[in-house]
Amino acid sequence: MNRFLILILVTISFSLSAQDWRTYYEQSEFKKTPGYNETIEFCNRLASSSPIASMTNLGQSPQGRSIPMMIIDRDGLTSPDAIRAKGRVITLIQACIHPGEPDGKDAMLVLLRDMLIHRKHKDLLENSSILFIPILNVDGHERLGPYNRINQNGPDEMGWRTNATNLNLNRDFLKADAPEMQHWLVMFSKWLPEFFVDIHTTDGADFQYALTYDTEVYGTLESGITRWLKNIYEPRITSKMKESGFPIFPYVQFRNWHDPRSGLRTGAAPPMISQGYAALQNRPALLIETHMLKDYKTRVDATIQMLVHTLFIVNHQAESLKTLIDMADKSTASPAFRKQEYILKWVTSKTDSTMVDFEGFDYKNIKSDLTGGDWFIYDNTKPVTMKLPFFNKTIPAIGTMLPDAYIVPAEWTEVISRLKLHGIKMDLLTQPTEVKVKSYKFRDFDFRKTPNEGRHMVTTEVDDIEETRVFPTGSAIIHTNQRTAKVIAGILEPMAAGSFVEWGFFNAVFEQKEYSETYVMETMAREMLDRDPEVRKAFEAYKLKNPDFVKSQWDILNWFYSQTPYWDKNFLKYPVGKIYETAVINQLRKVSLPSQ
């Protein structure tokens, strides 16, 4: 290297070291978190000062803000194909999906500054590249204020939990109503990171741990990756965090709210939240939950350590992780996957538990003279080790045999467009086609009294049906021989946790649209009873099964209307069909083309 080049490098190095690279959080003596503009400015400064970092945007928020993402690769590569061609895995780290919980943002800005400017932790990039989203919920982040988190000890001001339209993005991974989540899904399908970290701050009881965590090891995630999390990642991260002065424990809920002594419980995460969704995509995810009552510096420090140790493990285990994920993707797309029951919903056993040590604080529960409720008073000067039952064994609740393909009628355009966002491939019918399908008919349904995440949710039971239907041009054929088969089932199987039926995408199907006049049916009902003994028998049986039914003239006559040829034959039928026969699949291939 010639002297002139050496002089330039020395000058650049001196210039960088002379700059004030303290983060906004550090300059505030660990009391404040930066706003959107300050955060993006610091990220841009890091990227412009380092040849291995770059900035990109996922898209625009509803209020017009760009959603930034940093790419950090040891060779400065900026595409997933180029990075994987070098044999590296990709780790996605995400902060501020709940902007009132900004710990991950400040932790990563400190960590990346140390990595990119001070040349620390360079070994963490040996076999792994990093994607970092400092603020996913950019609009909620700018609803800044000191009173946004009543249970939380700092920072001085923080953002708001939801986005500008009051949607909680960490309930939106599968249904993808928010534009921010739609942008995120496009990014995720493009990059398919081998490891995903989502950083939060918890609410709940008081205890000693500055940080708890969750990984999806309760049934939803493919078995090989589950074993890796249980046998490799969790023991190592627990040991490393303890060595760093931050003992950790799995993220739990208490069997009785706020009452640790009632016992601990956990279970499979639904796909509406980060680690549950990643599991359907055959990707391991880590949920970090710092403890809201610890001071902000303690929480950020714990997060930094958790990230450093996690990146070390992922970097060290890169080859194993790649192999396991590749095997999982191939297994999910294989014919064998459809020859075994697929579990749509897991529940935590209420009887099977393990005794564990839990580091809590002494507390008492008194009856409130104000509300009459339980009032828990914790004494954080009295740490105690509690021996508690931990209910963490899950059992299958609902399962099904997946079809070779689902077919979604063309008119359900919103459902089809959402399927595409998840990276799901499909073919579209080029002409109207008669198809023999299996499907469901809804019964015993119940609508939630109040909206949830902007949707009117429904729970329902189903009966299996089989019939021939005519599907119009543009209907989507979603073959399940693809790595996204679990996402497909999670969306389209009505009984799956967080399915599109449950979220209300098909609510119109539950509405009766044609009715009869009572004065018409009073006559017709009598004629039906006199003419057909089977109708009389069915009527008497229905009355016995539904005693309240006889109290309503309209209900009685509507039942008779349902026995006539005038009844809507599509009422309560699920529009999506399931195809199991190879001959039908071959027929559809002749009249369909891949969606662009």
VOGU-3710 file (C-alpha; in Angstrom, 3 decimals, decimal comma):
1> mnrflililv> 0,000/0,000/0,000  1,525/3,378/-0,991  2,068/6,148/1,502  -0,591/8,401/-0,023  -3,331/5,777/0,419  -2,181/5,092/3,971  -2,339/8,813/4,693  -5,928/9,002/3,336  -7,053/6,049/5,473  -5,407/7,512/8,568
11> tisfslsaqd> -7,036/10,885/7,883  -10,486/9,274/7,455  -10,006/7,219/10,608  -8,962/10,300/12,582  -11,896/12,290/11,206  -14,383/9,626/12,255  -12,904/9,232/15,699  -12,924/13,018/16,182  -16,680/13,220/15,547  -19,118/13,006/18,414
21> wrtyyeqsef> -20,561/9,545/17,883  -22,546/9,450/21,086  -26,149/8,563/20,435  -28,987/10,875/21,440  -29,772/8,377/24,208  -26,203/8,529/25,547  -26,017/12,323/25,337  -29,167/12,577/27,462  -27,478/10,538/30,197  -29,641/7,552/29,234
31> kktpgyneti> -32,938/9,344/29,883  -34,240/10,139/26,396  -34,859/8,420/23,087  -34,464/10,276/19,766  -37,360/11,326/17,561  -37,849/10,064/14,025  -35,661/12,714/12,364  -32,814/12,327/14,852  -32,939/8,541/14,502  -32,829/8,600/10,702
41> efcnrlasss> -30,091/11,241/10,705  -27,916/9,068/12,953  -28,553/5,976/10,824  -27,687/7,892/7,657  -24,520/9,197/9,283  -23,498/5,672/10,244  -24,169/4,405/6,719  -22,283/7,231/5,028  -19,287/6,699/7,351  -19,014/2,945/6,864
51> piasmtnlgq> -18,489/1,015/3,617  -20,318/-1,999/5,053  -23,603/-0,242/5,886  -26,345/1,177/3,698  -29,862/2,547/4,043  -33,086/1,650/2,254  -36,815/2,200/2,794  -39,616/-0,336/3,106  -42,250/2,163/1,934  -44,377/5,045/3,129
61> spqgrsipmm> -46,556/5,184/6,227  -50,164/6,455/6,094  -48,905/9,877/7,222  -46,217/9,934/4,537  -43,100/8,986/6,503  -40,498/6,641/5,052  -39,966/3,387/6,954  -36,169/2,997/7,089  -34,065/-0,145/7,131  -30,292/-0,510/7,468
71> iidrdgltsp> -28,333/-3,276/5,754  -25,027/-4,278/7,323  -22,835/-6,765/5,463  -19,096/-7,315/5,835  -18,613/-6,759/2,084  -21,167/-3,982/1,782  -23,569/-6,211/-0,169  -27,172/-5,025/-0,364  -29,204/-7,886/-1,838  -30,228/-11,219/-0,304
81> dairakgrvi> -28,986/-13,221/-3,282  -25,542/-11,598/-3,191  -25,239/-12,109/0,565  -26,328/-15,748/0,424  -23,938/-16,362/-2,486  -21,200/-15,609/0,048  -22,596/-18,310/2,334  -23,913/-15,928/4,978  -27,235/-15,978/6,810  -29,384/-12,904/7,392
91> tliqacihpg> -30,585/-11,675/10,795  -33,489/-9,220/10,906  -33,641/-7,017/14,022  -36,726/-4,890/14,476  -37,510/-2,123/16,959  -40,423/0,195/17,660  -43,257/-1,861/16,276  -44,587/-0,487/19,572  -42,900/2,940/19,694  -43,686/3,372/23,368
101> epdgkdamlv> -41,137/0,592/23,848  -38,020/2,073/22,166  -35,371/0,021/24,010  -34,376/-1,923/20,896  -33,883/1,192/18,817  -31,437/2,768/21,279  -29,700/-0,538/21,960  -29,066/-1,152/18,270  -27,882/2,404/17,591  -25,253/1,954/20,317
111> llrdmlihrk> -24,319/-1,515/19,070  -24,073/-0,463/15,418  -22,043/2,626/16,327  -19,592/0,388/18,193  -19,533/-2,051/15,292  -19,261/0,375/12,367  -17,268/3,253/13,851  -15,257/1,769/16,713  -14,661/-1,575/14,940  -16,010/-3,636/17,841
121> hkdllenssi> -17,866/-6,937/17,436  -16,604/-7,335/13,866  -16,627/-11,103/14,365  -20,426/-10,980/14,512  -20,478/-10,271/10,774  -18,276/-13,186/9,793  -21,139/-15,478/8,766  -24,188/-13,282/9,265  -25,458/-10,025/7,783  -27,876/-7,743/9,619
131> lfipilnvdg> -31,076/-5,983/8,629  -32,145/-3,359/11,153  -35,508/-1,596/11,202  -35,067/1,167/13,816  -38,714/2,278/13,674  -41,401/0,145/12,058  -44,354/2,150/13,373  -43,064/5,545/12,267  -46,357/7,426/12,722  -46,983/6,074/16,210
141> herlgpynri> -43,362/6,920/17,023  -44,049/10,607/16,380  -47,040/10,697/18,709  -44,424/11,475/21,316  -45,234/12,259/24,921  -44,324/11,632/28,567  -47,661/9,961/29,383  -47,865/7,215/26,771  -46,875/4,296/29,033  -48,293/4,570/32,546
151> nqngpdemgw> -46,607/1,353/33,723  -43,148/2,148/32,338  -40,026/3,622/33,950  -38,582/5,815/31,166  -37,494/7,151/28,817  -38,687/10,698/29,531  -40,897/10,654/26,433  -41,868/7,831/24,137  -44,114/7,112/21,169  -47,583/5,591/21,042
161> rtnatnlnln> -48,441/1,892/20,846  -50,521/1,934/17,657  -50,169/3,435/14,216  -51,987/6,534/12,966  -55,187/4,544/12,292  -55,058/2,999/15,793  -53,973/-0,447/14,589  -51,527/-2,498/16,657  -48,948/-3,678/14,120  -47,978/-6,581/16,363
171> rdflkadape> -51,452/-8,023/15,814  -51,276/-7,561/12,060  -48,645/-9,951/10,706  -51,113/-12,404/9,166  -54,115/-10,216/8,278  -51,904/-7,290/7,126  -54,485/-4,505/7,280  -51,942/-1,734/7,934  -49,880/-0,317/5,042  -46,800/-0,545/7,272
181> mqhwlvmfsk> -47,301/-4,300/7,635  -47,937/-4,732/3,940  -44,575/-3,060/3,239  -42,978/-5,284/5,888  -44,345/-8,455/4,300  -42,939/-7,515/0,898  -39,547/-7,012/2,541  -39,784/-10,289/4,489  -40,707/-12,315/1,409  -37,757/-10,801/-0,451
191> wlpeffvdih> -35,147/-11,314/2,271  -36,494/-14,375/4,193  -34,100/-13,840/7,119  -32,802/-16,940/8,843  -33,290/-15,318/12,258  -35,700/-12,599/13,362  -35,536/-10,469/16,529  -38,486/-8,318/17,621  -37,828/-6,041/20,618  -40,469/-4,950/23,138
201> ttdgadfqya> -40,997/-3,816/26,729  -43,444/-5,826/28,780  -46,246/-4,977/31,174  -47,314/-7,203/34,058  -46,072/-8,149/37,511  -42,842/-7,005/39,147  -39,900/-9,425/39,229  -36,107/-9,398/39,206  -35,387/-10,101/35,549  -34,493/-7,059/33,457
211> ltydtevygt> -35,320/-9,055/30,344  -37,498/-12,019/29,454  -37,685/-13,682/26,063  -39,836/-15,960/23,934  -39,079/-18,344/21,116  -41,661/-20,440/19,302  -40,947/-23,916/20,700  -44,523/-24,944/21,449  -45,550/-26,821/18,312  -46,015/-24,359/15,466
221> lesgitrwlk> -42,414/-24,221/14,286  -40,857/-27,080/12,287  -39,418/-29,749/14,600  -35,746/-29,502/13,548  -35,618/-25,733/14,084  -37,557/-26,160/17,335  -34,920/-28,581/18,625  -32,193/-26,115/17,618  -33,857/-23,373/19,644  -34,402/-25,650/22,650
231> niyepritsk> -31,060/-27,445/22,665  -28,627/-24,905/21,187  -29,917/-21,347/21,304  -31,768/-21,236/24,632  -29,087/-22,911/26,830  -26,346/-20,774/25,299  -28,191/-17,466/25,477  -29,272/-18,159/29,061  -25,689/-18,932/30,090  -24,210/-15,932/28,260
241> mkesgfpifp> -26,742/-13,495/29,687  -26,120/-14,740/33,210  -22,367/-14,248/32,701  -23,126/-10,683/31,543  -25,018/-9,929/34,739  -28,512/-10,224/33,262  -30,213/-13,487/34,218  -33,140/-14,141/31,903  -36,306/-16,220/31,964  -38,880/-17,197/29,321
251> yvqfrnwhdp> -41,618/-14,648/28,754  -44,606/-15,858/30,771  -48,041/-14,931/31,914  -49,330/-15,747/35,362  -52,239/-18,119/35,804  -53,895/-15,376/37,833  -53,090/-11,904/36,528  -50,343/-10,098/38,520  -49,973/-13,088/40,878  -46,718/-15,047/40,298
261> rsglrtgaap> -47,479/-17,540/43,072  -50,523/-18,724/41,117  -48,093/-20,330/38,656  -46,600/-19,538/35,269  -47,938/-20,349/31,832  -46,918/-19,925/28,219  -47,802/-21,478/24,890  -47,824/-21,289/21,129  -47,795/-17,749/19,788  -50,582/-16,928/17,319
271> pmisqgyaal> -49,502/-15,843/13,818  -50,848/-12,328/14,338  -47,668/-11,581/16,353  -44,053/-11,687/15,253  -42,656/-14,981/16,516  -45,877/-16,841/15,710  -45,856/-15,544/12,151  -42,172/-16,333/11,617  -42,864/-19,918/12,706  -45,388/-20,357/9,871
281> qnrpalliet> -42,629/-19,165/7,513  -40,212/-21,803/8,932  -38,031/-19,103/10,497  -36,906/-18,947/14,137  -37,705/-15,706/15,904  -36,760/-14,171/19,225  -39,123/-11,939/21,144  -37,282/-9,672/23,611  -39,359/-8,208/26,436  -37,456/-5,867/28,748
291> hmlkdyktrv> -39,084/-5,220/32,119  -40,990/-1,946/32,228  -40,190/-1,110/35,876  -36,416/-1,296/35,425  -34,770/2,040/34,610  -34,207/2,785/30,944  -30,425/2,344/30,986  -30,721/-1,086/32,591  -33,230/-2,148/29,956  -31,130/-0,872/27,043
301> datiqmlvht> -27,964/-2,447/28,474  -29,738/-5,801/28,833  -30,980/-5,541/25,254  -27,488/-4,799/23,945  -26,137/-7,887/25,676  -28,996/-10,040/24,395  -28,357/-8,841/20,841  -24,589/-9,335/21,002  -24,912/-12,867/22,341  -27,702/-13,742/19,911
311> lfivnhqaes> -25,678/-12,505/16,940  -22,693/-14,485/18,215  -24,748/-17,687/18,391  -26,341/-17,129/14,974  -22,936/-16,353/13,475  -21,420/-19,474/15,028  -24,410/-21,626/14,037  -24,899/-20,180/10,551  -24,317/-23,423/8,640  -26,575/-25,445/10,920
321> lktlidmadk> -29,272/-22,809/10,724  -29,115/-22,696/6,923  -29,351/-26,474/6,702  -32,276/-26,726/9,123  -34,267/-23,979/7,389  -33,599/-25,451/3,958  -34,778/-28,847/5,203  -37,878/-27,269/6,764  -38,793/-25,442/3,555  -38,368/-28,572/1,452
331> staspafrkq> -40,301/-30,675/3,938  -43,219/-28,224/3,997  -43,412/-28,266/0,200  -43,177/-32,068/-0,062  -46,069/-34,510/-0,706  -45,303/-36,177/2,636  -46,315/-32,991/4,461  -49,853/-33,342/3,117  -50,090/-36,992/4,123  -49,995/-36,258/7,839
341> eyilkwvtsk> -52,358/-34,289/10,018  -51,424/-30,630/10,229  -52,180/-28,997/13,580  -54,063/-25,745/13,129  -54,240/-24,800/16,799  -52,244/-25,701/19,923  -53,368/-25,166/23,512  -51,406/-25,207/26,761  -52,124/-28,151/29,037  -53,806/-27,119/32,276
351> tdstmvdfeg> -52,545/-30,213/34,127  -48,988/-30,854/32,925  -46,416/-28,581/34,587  -42,772/-28,475/35,676  -41,512/-26,896/38,895  -39,052/-24,058/38,225  -37,203/-21,367/40,150  -38,524/-17,873/39,418  -36,654/-14,801/40,639  -39,360/-12,472/41,895
361> fdykniksdl> -40,010/-9,989/44,666  -41,976/-10,468/47,836  -45,489/-9,104/47,561  -48,820/-9,101/49,265  -52,328/-9,168/47,927  -54,902/-7,147/49,814  -58,532/-6,473/49,073  -58,897/-2,902/47,799  -61,175/-0,710/49,888  -61,645/1,466/46,783
371> tggdwfiydn> -62,566/-1,099/44,128  -63,109/-4,342/46,008  -60,569/-6,024/43,716  -57,176/-7,611/44,323  -54,442/-5,052/44,994  -50,925/-6,438/44,537  -48,202/-4,559/46,404  -44,652/-5,575/45,495  -41,608/-4,937/47,662  -38,590/-4,726/45,353
381> tkpvtmklpf> -36,277/-4,442/48,347  -37,048/-8,089/49,113  -35,954/-10,366/46,257  -37,153/-13,959/46,605  -36,690/-17,167/44,662  -40,081/-18,788/44,158  -40,565/-22,463/43,360  -43,491/-22,334/40,931  -45,357/-24,649/38,564  -44,612/-23,753/34,945
391> fnktipaigt> -47,327/-24,794/32,493  -45,448/-24,890/29,191  -46,601/-28,165/27,586  -48,805/-27,715/24,545  -51,210/-30,225/23,037  -52,942/-30,297/19,642  -56,456/-28,833/19,706  -57,546/-28,835/16,047  -55,974/-30,502/13,030  -56,714/-31,224/9,382
401> mlpdayivpa> -55,282/-32,912/6,314  -54,091/-30,217/3,939  -55,368/-30,416/0,358  -53,239/-30,397/-2,763  -54,661/-26,962/-3,493  -57,120/-24,339/-2,315  -59,199/-22,342/-4,772  -60,381/-18,834/-3,916  -63,153/-17,378/-6,099  -62,094/-14,322/-8,096
411> ewtevisrlk> -64,561/-12,027/-6,349  -62,701/-12,317/-3,048  -60,074/-9,893/-4,324  -58,912/-8,680/-0,894  -58,118/-12,227/0,215  -56,219/-12,962/-2,999  -54,158/-9,767/-2,735  -53,249/-10,498/0,896  -52,129/-14,019/-0,018  -49,715/-12,514/-2,545
421> lhgikmdllt> -48,232/-10,200/0,097  -47,129/-13,255/2,074  -45,002/-14,517/-0,806  -47,567/-17,173/-1,723  -47,514/-18,312/-5,338  -50,760/-18,959/-7,191  -52,262/-19,683/-10,578  -55,302/-17,866/-11,945  -58,116/-19,476/-13,934  -58,257/-18,246/-17,530
431> qptevkvksy> -61,871/-19,330/-18,007  -64,888/-20,255/-15,872  -64,390/-23,803/-14,648  -66,525/-26,373/-12,908  -64,545/-27,888/-10,032  -65,332/-30,624/-7,530  -64,211/-29,345/-4,122  -64,458/-30,018/-0,440  -65,303/-27,081/1,790  -67,106/-26,114/4,983
441> kfrdfdfrkt> -70,474/-24,903/6,130  -70,531/-22,630/9,179  -72,746/-23,195/12,214  -72,976/-22,093/15,846  -71,160/-18,867/15,057  -70,734/-15,962/17,428  -69,606/-12,433/16,631  -67,483/-10,489/19,066  -69,473/-7,680/20,673  -66,827/-4,989/20,123
451> pnegrhmvtt> -64,309/-4,507/17,290  -60,790/-5,842/17,613  -58,020/-4,226/15,557  -60,672/-2,581/13,419  -62,385/-5,883/12,591  -65,554/-7,632/13,712  -64,224/-11,076/14,636  -66,205/-14,299/14,594  -65,830/-17,725/16,139  -67,599/-20,583/14,426
461> evddieetrv> -67,964/-24,321/14,165  -67,842/-26,005/10,768  -69,274/-29,031/9,012  -67,455/-30,660/6,086  -69,219/-30,512/2,732  -68,383/-31,697/-0,773  -69,889/-30,357/-3,990  -69,219/-29,160/-7,506  -68,938/-25,396/-7,962  -68,302/-23,129/-10,921
471> fptgsaiiht> -65,344/-20,831/-10,277  -65,077/-17,701/-12,461  -62,126/-16,488/-14,505  -59,439/-15,038/-12,239  -60,077/-17,431/-9,353  -56,837/-18,202/-7,528  -55,512/-21,756/-7,299  -53,072/-21,976/-4,414  -51,058/-25,180/-4,577  -49,742/-26,358/-1,218
481> nqrtakviag> -46,533/-27,860/-2,622  -44,667/-24,665/-1,705  -42,673/-23,665/1,341  -45,453/-21,277/2,439  -47,964/-24,121/2,939  -48,290/-23,355/6,669  -49,036/-19,687/5,941  -51,628/-20,757/3,369  -53,321/-23,051/5,891  -53,121/-20,390/8,606
491> ilepmaagsf> -54,979/-17,965/6,359  -57,497/-20,219/4,606  -58,388/-22,921/7,144  -61,315/-21,411/9,096  -60,421/-23,174/12,357  -56,767/-22,094/12,337  -55,659/-19,606/14,995  -56,128/-16,147/13,506  -57,537/-17,343/10,176  -59,078/-14,897/7,732
501> vewgffnavf> -62,494/-16,283/8,670  -61,829/-15,471/12,324  -60,605/-11,972/11,416  -63,794/-11,218/9,495  -62,659/-11,287/5,867  -65,675/-13,497/5,056  -68,268/-11,912/7,360  -70,715/-11,308/4,503  -71,131/-15,075/4,178  -72,787/-15,112/7,620
511> eqkeysetyv> -75,541/-12,709/6,507  -78,907/-13,923/5,251  -79,802/-11,635/2,335  -83,247/-12,876/1,202  -86,254/-13,267/3,498  -89,856/-14,370/3,377  -92,897/-12,459/4,565  -94,590/-14,015/7,591  -98,052/-13,887/6,016  -96,716/-15,923/3,073
521> metmaremld> -94,887/-18,492/5,216  -97,776/-18,964/7,691  -99,722/-20,551/4,845  -96,791/-22,301/3,234  -95,524/-23,801/6,525  -98,868/-25,514/7,161  -98,886/-26,896/3,647  -95,358/-28,262/4,119  -96,295/-29,965/7,391  -99,370/-31,568/5,867
531> rdpevrkafe> -97,598/-32,649/2,696  -94,240/-33,946/3,984  -93,867/-36,087/7,153  -90,097/-35,659/7,005  -90,458/-31,895/7,365  -92,723/-32,381/10,391  -90,191/-34,791/11,927  -87,291/-32,384/11,317  -89,322/-29,489/12,734  -90,071/-31,342/15,971
541> ayklknpdfv> -86,419/-32,387/16,329  -85,234/-28,806/15,789  -87,641/-27,522/18,454  -86,272/-30,021/20,977  -82,682/-29,031/20,223  -83,413/-25,280/20,290  -86,011/-24,557/23,012  -85,822/-20,764/22,562  -86,674/-21,225/18,907  -90,408/-21,627/19,619
551> ksqwdilnwf> -90,587/-18,170/21,223  -90,094/-16,354/17,927  -92,567/-16,370/15,047  -89,900/-15,071/12,695  -87,404/-17,817/13,642  -90,012/-20,543/13,210  -91,131/-19,328/9,814  -87,563/-18,662/8,698  -86,805/-22,310/9,464  -89,624/-23,372/7,150
561> ysqtpywdkn> -88,318/-20,930/4,538  -84,918/-22,689/4,763  -86,608/-25,962/3,761  -87,944/-24,506/0,486  -86,261/-24,271/-2,935  -86,237/-20,477/-2,482  -83,559/-20,670/0,232  -80,076/-19,279/-0,552  -77,970/-22,407/-1,098  -74,766/-20,414/-0,555
571> flkypvgkiy> -75,772/-19,095/2,872  -73,122/-20,042/5,482  -70,996/-21,867/2,901  -67,277/-21,084/2,935  -66,418/-19,746/-0,549  -62,932/-21,286/-0,577  -62,667/-24,799/-1,967  -60,187/-27,574/-1,178  -58,948/-29,963/-3,854  -57,561/-33,392/-3,019
581> etavinqlrk> -57,871/-35,261/-6,337  -54,917/-35,380/-8,725  -57,229/-35,516/-11,726  -58,835/-32,221/-10,712  -55,417/-30,611/-10,195  -54,355/-31,731/-13,686  -57,604/-30,362/-15,126  -56,967/-26,966/-13,542  -53,406/-26,773/-14,856  -54,843/-26,776/-18,375
591> vslpsq> -57,036/-23,736/-17,706  -54,807/-21,577/-15,492  -51,654/-19,500/-15,643  -49,234/-18,324/-12,927  -50,153/-14,989/-11,378  -47,790/-12,151/-12,226
//
